[in-house]
């Protein structure tokens, strides 16, 4: 087997970002993939992708769960990502997206939990859907009450495992505060950053968190590890790794930030 075709090794209790919002989390003997985006760079509707994934989908090996924060935008679920999600044994997402993805997709409303049997003999991994707002709090809402589109975050937990918050495209500090209040323990967070801005939407205010809000969210959540995602690979991201490093430094939280090169692993415990 050539090195470029070798399966991505398992790293229990660790996470790696592959580019854009796409992350791999190995937890409880399970491999979870967040917001799969594997298409080549180029135009994708009204958005433009500039970088491909650090690791393509065929190298991820057997995947147990796919987490899709939303299916409305190609920077979070592109064509190859959609095929990947529909082929997975289990895809967890918002209720509307579950209907569109079909197959083994399960829709979770906010504060709904689903137990997933672990592969390490430790019982279940609990996946809890948590609120997210994909734009400014005062943004115009659709008839279902969503800003921009229906979107969710997730909290992963289980006995003896680090508790991990996966934000999805959340721009709301109010949602972060509610999660911190209602979830008794969080050890790590995979937080979408990038301050994504789209012409014609919300006066081009960010629809995902900027670096300062990511640092503030880390403080509110009380986590010991932050793995940022969704800050490069697309032209509508207005901030990158440098802004994250500055924001965490200015907040005195640099020890929390884990932002290695894409495809490198970060432990989810300090």
C-alpha positions in Angstrom: 0.0 0.0 0.0 1.3 3.4 -1.0 1.8 6.0 1.8 -0.8 8.3 0.1 -3.3 5.4 0.3 -2.6 4.4 3.9 -5.5 4.5 6.4 -5.4 7.3 8.9 -4.3 5.7 12.1 -6.6 5.6 15.1 -5.8 8.0 17.9 -8.1 7.4 20.9 -9.2 10.5 22.7 -7.8 12.8 20.0 -9.1 15.0 17.1 -7.7 16.2 13.8 -9.0 18.9 11.5 -8.7 18.0 7.8 -9.6 21.5 6.4 -12.6 23.7 6.4 -15.1 22.4 9.0 -14.1 18.8 8.6 -12.7 17.0 11.6 -12.1 13.5 12.7 -12.7 12.5 16.4 -11.7 9.1 17.8 -13.6 8.5 21.0 -14.7 5.4 22.8 -13.3 3.2 20.0 -15.5 5.0 17.5 -14.4 7.1 14.6 -16.6 10.2 14.1 -16.3 12.6 11.2 -17.7 16.1 11.5 -19.1 18.0 8.5 -17.4 16.1 5.7 -16.2 18.2 2.8 -14.0 16.4 0.3 -14.6 18.1 -3.0 -11.7 19.6 -5.0 -11.0 23.3 -4.8 -13.0 25.6 -7.1 -16.4 27.2 -7.3 -19.2 25.6 -5.3 -22.3 27.7 -6.1 -21.8 31.1 -4.6 -18.8 30.0 -2.5 -15.3 29.2 -3.6 -13.1 26.5 -2.1 -9.3 27.1 -2.2 -7.9 24.0 -0.4 -8.6 20.4 -0.6 -8.7 18.1 2.5 -5.4 17.1 4.2 -6.7 13.5 4.2 -9.2 12.3 1.5 -12.2 10.2 2.5 -10.8 6.9 1.2 -8.0 7.1 3.9 -10.3 7.5 6.9 -11.0 3.7 7.2 -14.2 2.4 8.8 -16.2 5.4 10.1 -18.9 4.8 12.7 -20.7 8.1 12.9 -20.9 11.2 10.8 -22.0 14.5 12.4 -23.6 17.0 10.0 -24.2 20.4 11.6 -26.3 21.4 8.6 -26.7 20.5 4.9 -27.7 23.9 3.5 -24.2 25.2 2.5 -21.5 23.5 0.4 -18.7 24.6 2.8 -20.2 22.2 5.4 -21.5 19.4 3.2 -20.3 19.2 -0.4 -21.1 16.6 -3.0 -18.5 14.1 -2.0 -19.2 14.8 1.7 -22.9 14.1 1.1 -22.1 10.8 -0.5 -19.8 10.0 2.4 -22.5 10.9 4.9 -25.2 8.8 3.2 -22.9 5.8 3.1 -22.0 6.0 6.8 -23.6 3.5 9.3 -25.1 6.4 11.2 -25.4 10.1 10.4 -26.6 12.5 13.0 -27.9 16.0 12.0 -30.8 18.4 12.3 -34.3 17.0 11.6 -34.7 18.8 8.3 -31.4 17.5 6.9 -32.1 14.0 8.1 -35.2 14.0 5.8 -33.1 15.1 2.9 -30.2 12.8 3.4 -32.5 9.8 4.0 -31.0 6.3 4.6 -29.4 6.0 8.0 -29.6 9.7 8.9 -31.2 10.6 12.2 -32.4 14.1 13.0 -31.9 15.4 16.6 -33.7 18.4 17.9 -31.9 20.6 20.4 -31.3 18.9 23.8 -32.1 15.5 22.3 -29.6 12.7 23.1 -28.8 9.5 21.3 -26.6 6.7 22.8 -24.2 5.0 20.4 -22.6 1.7 21.4 -18.9 2.1 21.9 -16.3 -0.2 20.4 -14.0 -0.2 23.4 -16.4 -2.1 25.8 -17.2 1.0 27.8 -20.9 1.2 27.3 -22.3 4.1 25.2 -21.1 7.3 23.7 -23.9 9.8 24.2 -24.4 12.3 21.4 -26.4 15.3 22.6 -27.7 17.9 20.1 -27.2 21.5 21.3 -28.4 24.9 20.0 -26.6 26.9 17.4 -27.3 30.1 15.5 -25.8 30.5 12.1 -25.6 34.3 12.0 -26.2 37.4 14.2 -28.7 37.0 17.0 -30.8 39.8 15.5 -30.7 38.3 12.0 -34.0 37.7 10.2 -35.5 34.3 11.0 -37.3 31.9 8.8 -40.8 30.6 9.6 -39.2 27.8 11.7 -37.2 30.4 13.8 -33.8 29.8 12.2 -31.2 32.4 11.3 -29.7 31.6 7.9 -30.7 27.9 8.2 -31.3 25.1 10.6 -28.0 24.2 12.3 -26.9 22.2 15.4 -23.9 21.6 17.6 -23.2 18.4 19.5 -21.8 17.3 22.8 -20.0 13.9 23.0 -19.7 12.2 26.3 -19.3 8.8 28.0 -17.9 7.2 31.1 -14.1 7.7 31.3 -14.1 9.8 28.1 -13.4 13.5 27.7 -16.6 15.5 27.2 -16.3 17.3 23.8 -18.5 20.2 22.5 -18.6 20.4 18.6 -20.0 23.8 17.8 -21.0 23.6 14.1 -21.5 27.0 12.5 -22.6 28.8 15.6 -22.1 32.5 16.0 -24.1 32.9 19.2 -22.5 33.6 22.5 -26.0 33.2 24.1 -26.1 29.6 22.8 -22.6 29.0 24.2 -23.7 30.3 27.6 -26.8 28.1 27.6 -24.6 25.0 26.8 -22.2 25.9 29.6 -25.1 26.2 32.0 -26.9 23.0 31.1 -23.9 20.6 30.4 -22.2 19.9 33.8 -18.7 19.1 32.4 -16.9 19.9 29.2 -13.2 19.1 28.7 -12.6 20.1 25.1 -14.3 22.0 22.3 -14.0 21.8 18.5 -15.1 25.4 17.7 -15.8 26.7 14.2 -14.1 30.1 13.6 -13.1 32.0 10.5 -15.6 34.9 10.9 -17.3 33.7 7.6 -18.9 36.6 5.7 -21.2 36.3 2.7 -22.0 39.2 0.4 -25.7 40.2 0.8 -26.2 38.4 4.1 -26.7 40.2 7.4 -24.8 43.3 6.2 -21.8 41.0 5.8 -21.6 40.5 9.6 -20.0 37.1 10.5 -22.2 34.0 10.2 -19.6 32.1 12.3 -17.5 33.1 15.3 -14.6 35.5 14.9 -11.4 34.8 16.8 -12.2 36.9 19.8 -15.6 35.2 20.3 -13.9 31.8 20.0 -11.6 32.7 22.8 -14.5 34.1 24.8 -16.5 30.9 24.2 -13.6 28.8 25.5 -13.6 30.9 28.7 -17.4 30.6 29.1 -17.3 26.8 28.5 -14.4 26.3 30.9 -12.7 23.8 28.6 -9.0 22.9 28.8 -8.6 22.2 25.1 -9.8 24.1 22.0 -9.4 22.7 18.5 -10.4 25.4 16.0 -12.0 24.4 12.6 -13.6 26.2 9.7 -11.0 29.0 9.4 -9.4 28.3 6.0 -9.9 26.7 2.7 -12.7 29.0 1.5 -12.7 32.6 0.3 -15.5 33.7 2.6 -13.5 33.1 5.7 -12.2 36.5 6.8 -9.9 35.3 9.6 -7.4 32.5 10.0 -5.0 30.8 12.3 -3.0 34.0 13.0 -6.1 35.9 14.3 -7.0 32.9 16.5 -3.5 32.8 18.0 -3.6 36.5 18.7 -7.0 36.4 20.3 -6.1 33.5 22.6 -2.8 35.2 23.5 -4.5 38.5 24.3 -7.1 36.6 26.5 -4.3 34.8 28.3 -5.7 31.5 27.0 -2.9 30.4 24.6 -2.4 27.2 26.6 -5.8 26.0 25.6 -5.4 26.4 21.8 -4.5 23.4 19.6 -4.1 24.5 16.0 -1.5 22.3 14.4 -1.3 21.7 10.6 -4.3 19.9 9.2 -4.1 16.2 9.5 -2.1 16.4 12.7 -3.7 15.1 15.9 -4.5 16.9 19.1 -5.3 15.2 22.4 -8.7 16.1 23.9 -7.3 16.2 27.4 -4.6 18.7 28.5 
